[in-house]
Amino acid sequence: MELRICAVILLAATLTACSLPPPPATNATPPATATVASATPRPTPSPQADVATVRVNPDVAHQTMDGFGANCWTFPYADDLGWEWEKVKLVFDELDIRYLRLAPWLSWWETANDNDDPYTINWDGFGTVYDIINQHDVPFGRYLAARGIELTVGVWNFGGVSDQCPTCTDWLARGQPRRIPPDLYPEMGESIASYILHMRRQGAPIRFAEVQNEPDIQAAIQYPSPEALRDAGRVLIQVLDHHGLSDVLLHAPNLHSPKDNLRWIEAWFTDETLRARTAAVSYHTWWSEDRRNYEAIRDAARRFGKPVWATEAGYSGSATDIDPTRWLTAFGFAEAYYRAIAWSDATRVYHWSLLGFDGAVGKQGERYPMFYALKHFANFIPPDAVRLETESDDARIRALAFRRPDGAHSVIVLNGNRAPQTIRLSGLDGEISQAIVSSDGNYEVTVAPGPDGALALPPLSITSLVVR
């Protein structure tokens, strides 16, 4: 998602205004129209069996999941921009979120170059305009660490770009599209390394990092080629290592869409140093429902022996003007989770977004339809769950099945039909011990199978089952 500027930020004491880090951009020039049309799933009616069978093959296993995660802004924790933390922290109590990609305040971290030596950190040169990192990022990071939630830092922009800072200059990137000159790659590395070091020293450990959010487009900063991103990655590792952060792993290439990932993946992972220090092949799910794009990412990751992370998971339309209050949008996101897991074999899915812009709940804790769609996945895919082969005789019934560490099975079923459909589950021993269904206007409804084991699913619905 691309840069957003916030006009007013309410902070205690000294802070009055600042520029938000950019939300993920999906298109350098977003369409002028709202995303209702592109966000709304438009399934066409398909012939339906009276009862559709969802078959699970427990003998065919795929990837092992790390649980479910999300992207998250830091300002709700500070009761900023109208958010009330005590009312929205419910997301961490009611959703089983295992890892987060922070949308941080890097744009206020190093608003001017701290010095001319990226291998010597001048700590007096950071947070000099607004001390917002210590007001927002640090305390939120501590909260997450206390809950055992693993952190990666998202990198949208760097210091000096805020329109609300008349004394700041865009000292690191330049030109149109904005690019970082190769001779300044070490300074880019220092900004990221110093942020991670500061967060760690303040009790908010960050394990993973990235060179750039959506480097293939000008979401904020664009890299002109896969080779340029590779070179920046090499330098980032050098700077991280120099500053004692040799345990920080990267993910890459982190592109804006599943389209055209192959050449970026190959340029990055054919480098032995990068391959050794990169945890996963990463991408965003926007703009594509083409199964071939996802499978190309999966196949490339397999060649290099890496898992796949969908570091921003959202529907296949534009990521501007997302409306989490609409069920059709939420269902579109659920379809994106399915594509990431079933087609690209993603072991991690980072929902966009948990709190803040496009959040799953409102500023006062209103549970949006997006919240319930996310819950159907986050609370039914625990860490170390193994995905099993599934198939359905209705093309608009899509299912994911997992063997859980406790020996039970989770099955998540999307009814993409515009009409009700009845399903029957086959292939698993045991009985359905839990069945939760959400559809437009009806959320978290507990249902039970009929005497014949069949379940009636509403149109455009999400159903999560536990079989024991």
N, C-alpha and C positions, 0 to 999 in steps of 0.2 A: 504494500500500500504506500501511497505517496504522502509528501509533506503536508501537514496541517499546521496552521498557525492559530494559536489560542490568544485571544485579545486580553483576557483577564484571568489571572490566577490568584486566588486568595490564599495567602500564606500568613502564618503567624509572624508578627513583628515586621521584619525588614523587607519581605518580598512583596512586590505589587503586580508585576507582569512578567511573562516569559513566553518563550516559544516552545511548543510541544514537540517531542520527537515525532518524526513522521510515522503515521500508520502505514502498513504495507501498501504499496501501490501496485496496481495490476496493469496499468497502461500508462505510458508517458503522456498521452492525451486522452483522458477518459471521455466516454461518450457524453454528449450534452444532456441526453435524456436520463431520467431516473432509472434505477435498475429493476423496477418492478417487473418489466417484461423479461429481462434476462435472468432475473433471480427466480422467477416463478417456474417450477417444473411444468412442462407442457406435455405430459404423456398422452399419447393417442390410445383410444380404446383398443384392446387386444382380445382375441378370443380367449375365454376363460373356461377352464374345467370347472365342473360343479365343486370339486374339492381339489385344490392344488397341493401337490406333495413336495415338501422340502426334505431332500435326502441328505443326510450327513454321512460321510465315509470316515470313520475314526481311524482307518488304516492309512490314510493319506494325510500327512501333516505338512504344514508350511512353516511360516515364520513364528518365532517366539516373541510375544509382545512385551514391551516395557511398561505396560499400563497405558493410561491416556493422559494427555496434557493440554496446555493452552498457552497462548500469548496473553500478556497482561500488562496494562499500564500501571505506573507506580502512584499516580496522584490520588486515586481514591483512598489509599491508606492514610493520606495526610488531610482528609476531609476537604479536598480542594475541588474547584469547579462545580460546586453544588453537591458533591458526593458525600455521603455520611457512612464512614467506615463501619460503625457499629451496626448499621442496617444492611450492609452489603457483604460483610464477612461471612455470611451464611453460605456463600459459594464454596468455601473451604470446609465447611461442616457437612454440607449436603452432597457435594460432588467429590468423587475420589480422584483428585488431581495429583498426579505423581511427579510432574516436571513442568517447569514454566520457562518460556522465553520472554525475558523482560523487554518492554519498550522503555528504554532509559532516557535520562536527560543528558546524553552526550553532547547535545547542541549547546549546553551551558557549562560543559566541563572544562574545556580548554579554549576559551574565547579568543585568546591570542597565544602565539607560540611561547611556551614556558622558557625556552632557551634555544640555542642553535645546535644542541647536542641531544639527539633522541635517545642516547644511551646513558644520559644522566638526567634524572627526573628532578626538576625544581618544583617542589610541592607548593611553593608560594605562587606558582603560576596557574593553579587550577582552582576553579570555583571562585574566581575573583570578582565576577559581576553579580551573580546570585549564587548563594550557597545551597542550591536546590537539591543537589545530590545528597547532602546530609539531611535535608528536610524530608525528602521523599524516598529516594532509592535505598539508602542505608537502612532506615527503620523497617521498610517493607521487606527488604532482603533478610533482615534478622528474623522477622516474623516467619517468613517462608522456611528459613533454615531450621527454626525451632520445630516446625511441623515436618521436617524431613523431606521437603520438596526440593528437587534438584533444579539448579538454575543454569541457564545459558543467557548470555547477553546478546540482544539484537543490536545491530549496528546500522542505523538509518542515516545519521548525519553526524557532523562534527561541529565543534565550536566556532562561533563567529558569524553564523548565518541569520541570526534573529533580526527581523525588522524592528523589534522593540529595543534593540541595543544600538543606539546611534554611534557609539564609539567602537563597535565591533566590526571587523572585516573578515571576509571569507578567505582566510589566510591559507587554508590547506588545499581546497579545490578551486578550480577556475574554469572559465570558458562555458560554452553552451554546446552540447550538454556538459554539465559540471563533471570534471574529471580531476583526479589527483595525479600530478606529474610523477613519473617513476622516481625522480630524485627525492620526492617527499614521502615515499612509501614508509621509510623509517619513522617519520613523524606520525603518520597514520598509526603505525604499530605502537608508538609510545602512548598515544591517546588511549588506545584500547587497553594496553598493558597497565597503564597507571590507574585507569578506572577499575580494572579487576583487582589490582593490588590494594587499592583503597577500600573497595568493598570487602575484600577478605580480611583486612586488618581491622575493620569495623564489625566483624562477625557475620558477614554475608558472603559465604564462599560461592564463587562462580566456577563451574567446572568446564563449560564449553563456550566457545566464541565463534565468530564468523568474520570474514573480511568485510562483507557488505551485504545489506539487504537488497535483493533483486538487482544484482550488478549488471544484468543484461539490458536494463532499461533505465531511464533517468527517473527513478522513484525519488532519488535525492542525488546520488552520485553514480555515474555509469562507468563501467570499464569497457574499453573499446573492443576487446577480444577475449576469448578464453585464455590466451597466453598472458595477457596483461593481468587478469585475475590470478592466474597461477603465480606470476612473478610477485604480485603483492602478497600472496599467501606465504611464499618463501620468506619474504622480508618480515612479515608478521611473526612467524615462528622464531626467526633470529632474535627479534626484539623481545618476545616473550621469554625466550631462554635466557637472554642477557639479564633480564630483571627477575630471574628466579622462578619463572612460571612454566617450567618444562613439563608440568603435569596438566596444563591446559590443552585440551583437544579442540580441534576445529570441526566444523561440518561444512560441506560445500557441494555444488556451487551455489545453492540457495536461490535459484532463478524464480522469476515471477509466475511461471506457468509450466505445466508438464511438457510443453512444446519445445523442440529444438534443444534438448538437454545434452544429447550424446556428445557433441564435440566439446562442450564445457567440462563434462565429466571426464572424458579421455585426457584432455589437456592437464587437468588437475591431478588425476590419480596415476598417470604414467610417471609422474615425478615421485621418486622413491621416498624422499623426505616428507613430502606432503602426504603421501599414502600412509606412511607410518604414523603421522600425527593427526590424521583425520578420522573421526569416529564414524562418520556416516555420509552417504550420498544424500543431499537435501534438496528439496524443491518445494514450490507452492502449488496449490491445486487449482488456482484461478484459471479461467478461460479455456478449459478443455474437458470434453467428455469422450475424447477419442481414446479408446482402450489401448491402441497401439503406442500412444505417447507414454502411458504409464508402464506398459510392459517393456518398452525400450529402456526406461530408467531402471526397472527391476533387473533386466538382463545385464545392463552395464555394471550395476552394483555387484551382481554375482561374479562377474569376471574379475573384479578387483577385490572380492572377498569382504565386501562391506554391507552393513544393513542400510535400509532406506528410511529416512525421516521426512515426513510431510510437515515442514516447519511452519507453514500457514495453511490451514485447511478451511476452505470455504467453498461456496457453490461455484459453478462454472461460468458465471457472468462477471460483471464488473465488481470490484471491491469498493467502489464509491457508493455512498448513499445506502449502505446496508441497513435494512430495517429488521432488527431482531424481534420486533413485536408481532411479526406476521408468521403464521404457521407455514405458509408456502416457502418463505425464506428459510425457516428452520429445517423444513424437510429437504430443501436443496442442499443445506449444509450436511445433513445426514447422508445424502447420496454421495457427497464429496468424501466423507469419512469412508464410506463403503469402497469407493473407487481407489482411494489411497491404500486401504488395507488389502482388498481382494485383487487389485490389478497390479499395483507396484510392490506388493509385499512389504508395505511400510511396517516397521516395528514400533515407530512412534508417530503419533498424530497430534499436532499442536493446533487446537481449535483457535480460530480468530473470532472475537477475542473474549476474554473472561470478564474483565472489569475495565471501565473506561470507555473510550469510543467503541461503538458497536458491541457493547458488553452484553452478556447473557442475562444480566439483571439491570434494572433501572437504578437511578441514583438513591432511591429510598428503599432499595431491596425488592422492587417488584420483579417477580419471576416471569420473565418473558417466555414465549414459546421456544426461543433458542435455548433457554436453560433446560427445558425438559428434553429437547432433542439431544443435547449434550449429555444429559444424565443417563439416557438410554445406553450410551456407549461407555462413558467414564466409569459408571458404577457396575458394569457387567464385563469389563475387560481388565482383570487384575494383572499385575506384573507376573511374568512367566506363564501366562496363558498361551497355549499353542493353537494356532488357527488350523482348522480341519477343512478338508474338501467338502463343499456343498454344491448342490444343484437343485433347480426347481423346474417343474414342467409348465410354469407360467413365467414368461419372459419378464413380466413386470413385478414379480416377486423376487427380491434379492435378499440373500441371507448370508450371515457370517456365523460360524460356529467355532467355539473354542473349548479346548480341554483345560480346565482350571487346575491350579496346583492342589486344591483340596479334593480332586477327583471328580467333582461335579462338572457339568458342561453349561456354558452360556450359549444361547442362540439369539441373534438379533435379526429381525425380519422387517424389511421395508416393503410395504404394499404400495407400489407405484401406480396402481390402477385408480381411475376416477370412480370406481364402484367398489362396494364391499367385496371381499374375497374370503373364502374359507380355506384354511390350510390344514394339513396334517403332517406331523413331523415323523420321519422314519430314520432308522440307522443307529439310534442311540439306545443303550440299555437304561432302564430307570423310568421315572415318571416326571412330568412337569410339576415342580414344586412351587414355582413362582412364575407368573405371567403378568406383565405390566404393559399396557397399551396407551399410546398418546396419539391423538389426531386433532384436527382443527377444532379448538374450543373445548376439548376434553383431554385432560392431561393426567398421566399416572393412574389410569383406571385399572384396578385389579380384575382380571378375568380368570375363568377356569375353563379347561377343555370340556367338550361334551362327552357323553358316555362312549362315543366312538373315538375319542382323542382329538377331535377336530376343534379348531379355533376359528371364530368368525372375526375377521379384521376389517376395520373401517377403511374407507378410501384414504389414500395418501397418509398412511399411518406408520408408526414405528412400534414394534413389539419386542420386548426383551424377555427372554425365558431363561429359567434355570432348570436343568434336568438333573435329578439325583437318583 
